[in-house]
Amino acid sequence: MNTLMKRMRKMQSVVEKRSYGSVKIFWLNLQLVIEELTKRAKRLKEENPNIDKILLLGSIAQKNATPRSDADILVVLKNDQRRFIDRIPEFLEYFSDIGIGIDIFPYTQKEINSMMAEGNHLIRRAFNEGINIF
């Protein structure tokens, strides 16, 4: 059995379920999701000195997520010459087996400064409403 499968078996599901007769209720264990994301963000930052900070965005950060929600993660890099799209796989692998979808946004500080200067509302909102998970 590979390492990923072993980790998935050990981890409690982040989507919880209760049955009441024919009615099934599902909900997202937000505390567990945020704990797992924070733990993995810490490991990522420890292993990659090019990371300045990692922010959790969107419905999970706002604590109104549902079982269908995904985690939106902004990784702020000191610098990186690769194209934005080419950076994603490196960071996605740290968060991929949590049990929910993950969207990674790995931007350099220079790119963020440029987007802020252009008035990019998504970036402004990320820094105003996001949770610094490392």
C-alpha positions as CSV (number, residue, x, y, z in Angstrom):
1,M,0.0,0.0,0.0
2,N,1.5,3.4,-0.9
3,T,2.1,6.2,1.5
4,L,-0.9,8.3,0.3
5,M,-3.3,5.5,0.9
6,K,-1.9,4.9,4.4
7,R,-2.3,8.5,5.3
8,M,-5.9,8.6,4.0
9,R,-6.8,5.6,6.1
10,K,-5.5,7.2,9.3
11,M,-7.2,10.5,8.7
12,Q,-10.7,11.1,9.9
13,S,-13.1,12.1,7.1
14,V,-13.6,15.9,6.9
15,V,-17.2,15.3,5.6
16,E,-19.4,13.9,8.4
17,K,-22.7,12.1,7.9
18,R,-25.7,11.3,10.0
19,S,-28.7,9.2,9.1
20,Y,-32.2,9.7,10.4
21,G,-34.3,7.0,8.8
22,S,-34.4,7.8,5.1
23,V,-32.8,11.3,5.7
24,K,-29.1,11.7,5.4
25,I,-27.4,14.8,6.6
26,F,-23.8,15.7,5.5
27,W,-21.7,18.5,6.8
28,L,-18.1,19.7,6.6
29,N,-16.0,19.5,9.8
30,L,-14.5,22.9,9.4
31,Q,-12.2,22.6,12.4
32,L,-10.7,19.4,11.1
33,V,-10.2,20.9,7.6
34,I,-8.5,24.0,9.0
35,E,-6.3,22.0,11.3
36,E,-5.2,19.7,8.4
37,L,-4.6,22.6,6.1
38,T,-2.6,24.5,8.7
39,K,-0.5,21.4,9.5
40,R,0.4,20.9,5.8
41,A,1.0,24.6,5.3
42,K,3.5,24.5,8.2
43,R,5.3,21.5,6.6
44,L,5.4,23.2,3.2
45,K,6.8,26.4,4.6
46,E,9.5,24.5,6.6
47,E,10.5,22.7,3.5
48,N,10.4,25.6,1.1
49,P,12.3,28.8,2.2
50,N,11.0,30.7,-0.8
51,I,7.5,30.9,0.7
52,D,6.6,34.1,2.5
53,K,3.1,33.2,3.7
54,I,0.2,31.0,3.1
55,L,-3.4,32.2,3.3
56,L,-6.7,30.3,3.4
57,L,-9.4,32.0,1.4
58,G,-13.0,31.6,0.4
59,S,-15.9,29.8,2.1
60,I,-13.7,27.8,4.4
61,A,-11.9,30.9,5.7
62,Q,-15.3,32.6,6.1
63,K,-16.6,29.5,7.9
64,N,-19.6,29.1,5.7
65,A,-18.4,26.1,3.7
66,T,-20.5,23.1,2.7
67,P,-19.4,19.4,1.9
68,R,-19.1,20.5,-1.7
69,S,-16.8,23.4,-0.9
70,D,-13.1,23.4,-1.9
71,A,-10.2,25.0,-0.1
72,D,-8.7,28.1,-1.8
73,I,-5.1,28.6,-0.8
74,L,-2.9,31.6,-1.7
75,V,0.8,30.8,-1.5
76,V,2.9,34.0,-1.4
77,L,6.4,33.3,-2.9
78,K,9.4,35.5,-2.4
79,N,10.3,35.0,-6.1
80,D,9.8,32.4,-8.8
81,Q,10.6,32.6,-12.5
82,R,8.3,29.8,-13.6
83,R,4.9,30.6,-15.1
84,F,2.0,30.7,-12.6
85,I,0.5,27.5,-14.0
86,D,3.8,25.6,-13.8
87,R,4.0,26.4,-10.0
88,I,0.7,24.8,-9.0
89,P,1.7,21.1,-9.0
90,E,4.6,21.6,-6.6
91,F,2.3,23.1,-3.9
92,L,-0.9,21.1,-4.7
93,E,0.7,17.8,-3.7
94,Y,1.0,19.0,0.0
95,F,-2.8,19.4,0.3
96,S,-4.2,16.8,-2.2
97,D,-5.4,14.1,0.2
98,I,-7.4,16.0,2.7
99,G,-10.8,14.9,1.3
100,I,-12.0,18.1,-0.4
101,G,-11.0,19.9,-3.5
102,I,-8.1,22.2,-3.4
103,D,-7.3,25.3,-5.5
104,I,-3.8,26.7,-5.2
105,F,-2.8,30.2,-6.2
106,P,1.0,30.5,-6.0
107,Y,1.9,34.1,-6.7
108,T,5.2,35.9,-6.1
109,Q,5.2,39.0,-3.9
110,K,6.0,41.1,-7.0
111,E,3.0,39.7,-8.8
112,I,0.8,40.4,-5.8
113,N,2.1,44.0,-5.5
114,S,1.3,44.5,-9.2
115,M,-2.2,43.1,-8.9
116,M,-2.8,45.3,-5.8
117,A,-1.6,48.4,-7.7
118,E,-4.1,47.5,-10.5
119,G,-6.9,47.3,-8.0
120,N,-7.5,43.5,-8.2
121,H,-10.4,43.0,-5.9
122,L,-9.7,39.2,-5.4
123,I,-6.2,39.9,-4.1
124,R,-7.4,42.7,-1.9
125,R,-10.1,40.5,-0.5
126,A,-7.7,37.7,0.1
127,F,-5.5,39.8,2.3
128,N,-8.5,41.4,4.1
129,E,-10.5,38.3,4.7
130,G,-8.1,35.4,4.4
131,I,-6.8,33.4,7.3
132,N,-3.0,33.3,7.6
133,I,-2.4,29.5,8.1
134,F,1.4,30.0,8.0
